Amino acid sequence: MTHTNPGKVVALAALVVLTLVSLVYGLPRLLQRQHVTEAINELGQLARGAAVYYVKPRGEADGARMVCQFPQGEIRSTIARSCCDPSVALPGTNLCDPERVLWNRPLWNALHFRIDEPQAYVYSYKASGTLADAQFVVEAYGDLDCDGVISTFRFVGHGDPKARADDCVLTTQPIFESVDPDE
């Protein structure tokens, strides 16, 4: 007959409980951090796409060189408020289904931006102006727990004061902002 040490049983039970508690509370936080990283990385890709467009020489219809600018206009990856919306969500998740999001549009193509995997954020881009007055704003909107509270991450980029019509330099860096939904 084997005799079990009660101290070892209690220690094992405590370890199991701590493991379950850490999974219940730690896993969602880990996933949330992963999604925040996703948003920052994707916004960085958008900002790089806008910067490349600004400096790359382009011709106008009349043959003249296009003035330094970011791709002009405004676009969102979906009209849904967040990826919790059933019209864009993968069934049973709070992630946007890339098949339901409209990435094949001229502005996204000009930015060389597309996401082919499920994502937790709705992305937007807006730009106007030329030369030093050029500006773009890229944003990621997410409701990671589908409670109606939207978190927003944003990069704001500006044209370069040294840019000239014949030399589209860009030495400015986009500014990162995080909008706390509780403020």
C-alpha positions as a Markdown table, in Angstrom:
| # | Residue | x | y | z |
|---|---|---|---|---|
| 1 | Met | 0.0 | 0.0 | 0.0 |
| 2 | Thr | 1.3 | 3.4 | -1.0 |
| 3 | His | 1.0 | 6.2 | 1.4 |
| 4 | Thr | 0.6 | 9.8 | 0.0 |
| 5 | Asn | 2.2 | 12.7 | 1.7 |
| 6 | Pro | -0.6 | 15.2 | 2.5 |
| 7 | Gly | 1.9 | 18.1 | 2.2 |
| 8 | Lys | 2.7 | 17.1 | -1.4 |
| 9 | Val | -1.0 | 16.8 | -2.3 |
| 10 | Val | -1.7 | 20.3 | -1.0 |
| 11 | Ala | 1.3 | 21.7 | -2.8 |
| 12 | Leu | 0.3 | 20.0 | -6.0 |
| 13 | Ala | -3.3 | 21.3 | -5.7 |
| 14 | Ala | -2.0 | 24.8 | -5.0 |
| 15 | Leu | 0.2 | 24.6 | -8.1 |
| 16 | Val | -2.7 | 23.5 | -10.3 |
| 17 | Val | -5.0 | 26.3 | -9.0 |
| 18 | Leu | -2.2 | 28.9 | -9.6 |
| 19 | Thr | -1.7 | 27.6 | -13.1 |
| 20 | Leu | -5.4 | 27.8 | -13.9 |
| 21 | Val | -5.7 | 31.3 | -12.4 |
| 22 | Ser | -2.7 | 32.5 | -14.4 |
| 23 | Leu | -4.2 | 31.0 | -17.6 |
| 24 | Val | -7.5 | 32.6 | -17.0 |
| 25 | Tyr | -6.0 | 36.1 | -16.2 |
| 26 | Gly | -2.7 | 35.9 | -17.9 |
| 27 | Leu | -3.6 | 34.5 | -21.3 |
| 28 | Pro | -6.1 | 37.4 | -22.2 |
| 29 | Arg | -3.4 | 40.0 | -21.2 |
| 30 | Leu | -0.8 | 38.1 | -23.3 |
| 31 | Leu | -3.2 | 38.1 | -26.3 |
| 32 | Gln | -4.0 | 41.8 | -25.7 |
| 33 | Arg | -0.3 | 42.6 | -25.8 |
| 34 | Gln | 0.1 | 40.6 | -29.0 |
| 35 | His | -2.8 | 42.5 | -30.6 |
| 36 | Val | -1.3 | 45.9 | -29.5 |
| 37 | Thr | 2.0 | 44.8 | -31.1 |
| 38 | Glu | 0.0 | 43.9 | -34.3 |
| 39 | Ala | -1.5 | 47.4 | -34.4 |
| 40 | Ile | 1.8 | 49.2 | -34.0 |
| 41 | Asn | 3.5 | 47.0 | -36.6 |
| 42 | Glu | 0.8 | 47.5 | -39.2 |
| 43 | Leu | 0.7 | 51.3 | -38.6 |
| 44 | Gly | 4.4 | 51.3 | -39.0 |
| 45 | Gln | 4.0 | 49.6 | -42.4 |
| 46 | Leu | 1.4 | 52.2 | -43.4 |
| 47 | Ala | 3.7 | 55.0 | -42.4 |
| 48 | Arg | 6.6 | 53.5 | -44.4 |
| 49 | Gly | 4.3 | 53.1 | -47.4 |
| 50 | Ala | 3.3 | 56.8 | -47.1 |
| 51 | Ala | 6.9 | 57.9 | -46.8 |
| 52 | Val | 8.0 | 55.9 | -49.8 |
| 53 | Tyr | 5.2 | 57.4 | -51.9 |
| 54 | Tyr | 6.2 | 60.9 | -50.8 |
| 55 | Val | 9.8 | 60.6 | -51.9 |
| 56 | Lys | 9.4 | 58.4 | -55.1 |
| 57 | Pro | 9.4 | 60.5 | -58.3 |
| 58 | Arg | 6.1 | 60.3 | -60.2 |
| 59 | Gly | 4.9 | 61.9 | -63.4 |
| 60 | Glu | 1.8 | 64.0 | -63.9 |
| 61 | Ala | -0.5 | 63.3 | -66.9 |
| 62 | Asp | 1.2 | 66.3 | -68.7 |
| 63 | Gly | 4.7 | 64.8 | -68.1 |
| 64 | Ala | 5.7 | 67.1 | -65.3 |
| 65 | Arg | 7.0 | 65.7 | -62.0 |
| 66 | Met | 4.3 | 65.3 | -59.4 |
| 67 | Val | 4.7 | 67.5 | -56.4 |
| 68 | Cys | 5.9 | 65.8 | -53.1 |
| 69 | Gln | 2.8 | 64.4 | -51.3 |
| 70 | Phe | 1.5 | 61.4 | -49.5 |
| 71 | Pro | -1.2 | 59.4 | -51.3 |
| 72 | Gln | -4.1 | 61.8 | -51.1 |
| 73 | Gly | -7.5 | 60.9 | -49.7 |
| 74 | Glu | -9.2 | 59.0 | -46.9 |
| 75 | Ile | -9.9 | 55.3 | -46.5 |
| 76 | Arg | -10.9 | 52.7 | -43.8 |
| 77 | Ser | -10.4 | 49.0 | -44.0 |
| 78 | Thr | -14.1 | 48.5 | -43.3 |
| 79 | Ile | -17.0 | 50.7 | -42.3 |
| 80 | Ala | -17.5 | 48.5 | -39.3 |
| 81 | Arg | -16.7 | 50.2 | -36.0 |
| 82 | Ser | -14.6 | 47.3 | -34.8 |
| 83 | Cys | -13.8 | 43.7 | -35.6 |
| 84 | Cys | -16.5 | 42.7 | -33.1 |
| 85 | Asp | -19.1 | 43.6 | -35.8 |
| 86 | Pro | -20.5 | 40.3 | -37.2 |
| 87 | Ser | -20.4 | 41.8 | -40.8 |
| 88 | Val | -16.6 | 41.6 | -40.7 |
| 89 | Ala | -15.7 | 39.2 | -37.8 |
| 90 | Leu | -14.6 | 35.6 | -38.3 |
| 91 | Pro | -17.4 | 33.5 | -36.8 |
| 92 | Gly | -16.9 | 32.9 | -33.1 |
| 93 | Thr | -14.1 | 35.5 | -32.8 |
| 94 | Asn | -13.5 | 39.2 | -32.4 |
| 95 | Leu | -11.1 | 39.3 | -35.3 |
| 96 | Cys | -11.7 | 40.8 | -38.7 |
| 97 | Asp | -12.0 | 38.2 | -41.5 |
| 98 | Pro | -9.5 | 39.4 | -44.2 |
| 99 | Glu | -11.9 | 38.1 | -46.9 |
| 100 | Arg | -14.6 | 40.5 | -45.7 |
| 101 | Val | -12.3 | 43.6 | -45.6 |
| 102 | Leu | -11.7 | 45.6 | -48.7 |
| 103 | Trp | -8.0 | 45.8 | -49.2 |
| 104 | Asn | -7.9 | 45.9 | -53.0 |
| 105 | Arg | -8.6 | 49.6 | -53.3 |
| 106 | Pro | -6.4 | 52.3 | -54.9 |
| 107 | Leu | -5.3 | 54.0 | -51.7 |
| 108 | Trp | -4.3 | 50.7 | -50.0 |
| 109 | Asn | -2.5 | 49.7 | -53.2 |
| 110 | Ala | -0.6 | 53.1 | -53.4 |
| 111 | Leu | 0.6 | 52.4 | -49.8 |
| 112 | His | 1.4 | 48.8 | -50.6 |
| 113 | Phe | -0.7 | 47.7 | -47.7 |
| 114 | Arg | -2.9 | 44.7 | -47.2 |
| 115 | Ile | -3.5 | 42.2 | -44.4 |
| 116 | Asp | -4.2 | 38.6 | -45.4 |
| 117 | Glu | -4.6 | 37.2 | -41.9 |
| 118 | Pro | -7.3 | 37.7 | -39.2 |
| 119 | Gln | -6.7 | 41.0 | -37.4 |
| 120 | Ala | -8.0 | 42.7 | -34.3 |
| 121 | Tyr | -8.1 | 46.2 | -35.6 |
| 122 | Val | -9.9 | 48.4 | -38.1 |
| 123 | Tyr | -7.3 | 50.5 | -40.0 |
| 124 | Ser | -7.7 | 54.0 | -41.5 |
| 125 | Tyr | -5.6 | 56.4 | -43.5 |
| 126 | Lys | -6.1 | 60.0 | -44.3 |
| 127 | Ala | -3.7 | 62.4 | -46.1 |
| 128 | Ser | -3.7 | 65.9 | -47.7 |
| 129 | Gly | -1.4 | 68.7 | -48.7 |
| 130 | Thr | 1.9 | 68.9 | -50.5 |
| 131 | Leu | 5.5 | 69.6 | -49.8 |
| 132 | Ala | 6.0 | 70.9 | -46.2 |
| 133 | Asp | 2.2 | 71.1 | -45.8 |
| 134 | Ala | 1.6 | 67.4 | -46.5 |
| 135 | Gln | 0.3 | 65.4 | -43.6 |
| 136 | Phe | -1.0 | 61.8 | -43.1 |
| 137 | Val | -2.7 | 60.1 | -40.2 |
| 138 | Val | -2.9 | 56.3 | -39.9 |
| 139 | Glu | -5.0 | 54.8 | -37.2 |
| 140 | Ala | -5.9 | 51.4 | -35.7 |
| 141 | Tyr | -9.2 | 51.0 | -33.8 |
| 142 | Gly | -9.8 | 48.0 | -31.7 |
| 143 | Asp | -12.3 | 46.7 | -29.2 |
| 144 | Leu | -10.3 | 43.6 | -28.0 |
| 145 | Asp | -13.0 | 42.4 | -25.5 |
| 146 | Cys | -16.0 | 43.6 | -27.5 |
| 147 | Asp | -17.3 | 45.8 | -24.6 |
| 148 | Gly | -17.9 | 48.8 | -26.9 |
| 149 | Val | -14.8 | 50.6 | -25.6 |
| 150 | Ile | -12.5 | 51.4 | -28.6 |
| 151 | Ser | -8.7 | 51.8 | -28.2 |
| 152 | Thr | -7.0 | 53.9 | -30.8 |
| 153 | Phe | -3.4 | 53.9 | -31.9 |
| 154 | Arg | -2.2 | 56.5 | -34.4 |
| 155 | Phe | 0.9 | 57.7 | -36.4 |
| 156 | Val | 0.9 | 61.3 | -37.6 |
| 157 | Gly | 3.4 | 62.1 | -40.4 |
| 158 | His | 4.3 | 65.5 | -41.9 |
| 159 | Gly | 5.9 | 66.6 | -45.1 |
| 160 | Asp | 9.4 | 67.9 | -45.0 |
| 161 | Pro | 10.2 | 71.6 | -44.8 |
| 162 | Lys | 13.3 | 71.0 | -47.1 |
| 163 | Ala | 11.3 | 69.3 | -49.8 |
| 164 | Arg | 11.2 | 71.1 | -53.2 |
| 165 | Ala | 9.1 | 70.3 | -56.2 |
| 166 | Asp | 12.2 | 68.7 | -57.9 |
| 167 | Asp | 13.6 | 67.0 | -54.7 |
| 168 | Cys | 11.2 | 65.2 | -52.4 |
| 169 | Val | 13.3 | 64.7 | -49.3 |
| 170 | Leu | 11.7 | 63.4 | -46.2 |
| 171 | Thr | 13.6 | 63.7 | -42.9 |
| 172 | Thr | 10.6 | 64.0 | -40.6 |
| 173 | Gln | 9.6 | 61.1 | -38.4 |
| 174 | Pro | 5.9 | 60.2 | -37.8 |
| 175 | Ile | 4.7 | 60.8 | -34.2 |
| 176 | Phe | 3.1 | 57.8 | -32.4 |
| 177 | Glu | 0.0 | 58.4 | -30.2 |
| 178 | Ser | -2.1 | 56.1 | -28.1 |
| 179 | Val | -5.6 | 57.2 | -27.2 |
| 180 | Asp | -6.7 | 55.8 | -23.8 |
| 181 | Pro | -10.4 | 55.0 | -24.0 |
| 182 | Asp | -10.8 | 55.7 | -20.3 |
| 183 | Glu | -9.9 | 59.4 | -20.6 |
